Every structure is written in C-alpha cells, then in structure tokens.
C-alpha cells in the first residue's frame, strides 16, 4: 500500500471500530502525539489510549482529504469528526450524550509500510464549548 492507502485504511478501520485492523497498520514503536497533550510511544500505549477513547466517545470521520509527500514517508489528513460523548472522561465535563463536530488535522510518518508517528490536532476549546452546551 502507498501512504494514501495506508492512511485511508487506518481511518476506515477507525470508522468501523475494527481495532485489530487499526493496530495492524501501526509500527510496534509508533509515536502518538496526543492532541494538545503528551507523547506516547509504542503500540500498547496507543492501544490503552484508544480503549479509553472508545469507551467515552462514539466518533466517525467524514469529508477526508489526504496529502502525502513525494516519497510517501509523510502524510497529513484533514477531516470532519462527528461524535457523541457517552462516558465522562477524567478532567472533563460530565457526559450525557452530547454531540459535537470538529475539524481535525493529523500528521503521519510512514516507515516500512506502517504508520510510525501520528500527531493529532483539534480545537479542544471548541469541543468543550459544544459539550458544555
């Protein structure tokens, strides 16, 4: 698969909630830069993160555009994310089924046909505004 196909497969697996396919696309030592947060390294750390996310949020991606560099080692994606906040996350407002819509950007490094780095960005203040009502 080329970089565009890898990123599309990654997000298709996300939308299907197919975590096996999702994690199969990641390098074992994947770097995950959490939105406006820290850096986690390794597939197991990412697996824990996604477990928490999938427990608290039901999300789907739409209107995706993927960009890649010439040699396919770096990529970026921009998309609309729609979601429902279903379970309260520590440090955030109480969840009671609030819906939200965000514009998200993501940046990737691709190595040996796997995603080696994922950096996500969205406007957390916009998300807070939406879930606080």
C-alpha positions in Angstrom: 0.0 0.0 0.0 1.1 3.5 -0.7 0.9 6.3 2.0 -2.6 7.5 0.9 -3.9 3.9 1.0 -2.4 3.3 4.5 -4.0 6.5 5.9 -7.3 5.7 4.3 -7.3 2.1 5.6 -6.4 3.5 9.1 -9.4 5.8 9.2 -11.7 3.2 7.5 -10.8 0.8 10.4 -11.4 3.6 12.9 -14.9 4.3 11.4 -15.7 0.6 11.6 -14.3 0.3 15.1 -12.1 -2.5 13.8 -9.3 -2.1 16.3 -7.4 -5.2 15.0 -7.2 -3.7 11.5 -6.4 -0.3 13.0 -3.5 -1.5 15.1 -2.1 -3.8 12.3 -1.3 -0.5 10.4 0.9 0.8 13.2 4.6 0.2 13.7 5.3 -1.5 17.1 7.1 1.6 18.3 4.6 4.1 16.9 4.8 7.6 18.3 1.5 9.1 19.2 1.4 12.8 19.9 -1.9 13.3 21.7 -3.9 16.4 20.9 -2.6 19.3 23.0 -1.0 16.7 25.3 1.9 14.4 25.7 3.8 11.9 23.6 3.2 8.2 24.0 5.5 5.6 22.4 4.5 2.1 21.4 1.5 0.2 20.1 0.5 -0.9 23.7 0.3 2.7 24.9 -1.8 3.6 21.8 -4.0 0.6 22.5 -4.7 1.8 26.0 -5.4 5.3 24.7 -7.9 4.1 22.1 -9.5 1.8 24.7 -10.3 4.9 26.8 -11.4 6.9 23.8 -13.7 4.2 22.5 -15.3 3.8 26.0 -16.1 7.5 26.3 -16.7 8.7 22.7 -18.5 7.3 19.7 -16.9 9.1 16.7 -17.0 8.9 12.9 -14.9 10.7 10.3 -16.2 12.4 7.2 -15.0 14.6 4.3 -11.4 13.4 4.5 -8.6 14.9 2.4 -5.2 13.1 2.5 -1.9 14.8 1.4 1.4 12.9 1.0 5.0 13.9 0.2 6.7 12.6 -3.0 8.4 9.6 -1.4 5.4 8.6 0.7 7.2 8.8 4.0 5.0 11.6 5.4 1.3 12.4 5.1 -1.4 14.6 6.5 -5.1 14.3 6.7 -7.9 16.8 7.4 -11.5 15.7 8.1 -14.7 16.4 9.9 -15.2 14.4 13.1 -18.7 13.9 14.4 -19.1 12.3 17.8 -21.2 11.6 20.9 -19.7 12.0 24.4 -21.1 8.9 26.1 -19.0 8.4 29.3 -17.3 11.0 31.4 -13.5 11.4 30.8 -11.4 12.3 33.8 -10.9 16.1 34.0 -13.7 16.9 31.5 -17.4 17.8 31.8 -19.9 15.2 32.7 -21.0 13.1 29.7 -24.7 12.7 29.0 -24.8 12.0 25.3 -23.7 15.4 24.0 -22.9 15.5 20.3 -20.1 17.5 18.7 -18.5 18.2 15.4 -14.8 19.2 15.0 -12.4 19.9 12.2 -9.3 17.7 12.8 -5.8 17.6 11.3 -3.5 14.7 11.6 0.2 14.2 10.6 1.9 10.9 9.9 5.3 9.4 9.3 5.3 6.2 7.3 8.1 3.6 7.6 8.2 0.1 6.0 4.5 0.2 5.1 3.4 1.1 8.7 2.4 4.3 10.5 5.4 5.3 12.7 4.0 8.5 14.0 0.6 10.0 14.5 0.1 13.6 15.6 -3.5 14.8 16.0 -4.8 18.3 16.4 -8.3 19.7 17.0 -9.5 22.8 18.9 -10.2 21.4 22.4 -11.9 24.7 23.5 -14.4 24.3 20.7 -15.1 20.7 21.8 -15.6 22.0 25.4 -17.9 24.7 24.3 -20.0 22.1 22.4 -20.2 19.5 25.2 -20.9 22.1 27.9 -23.9 23.4 25.9 
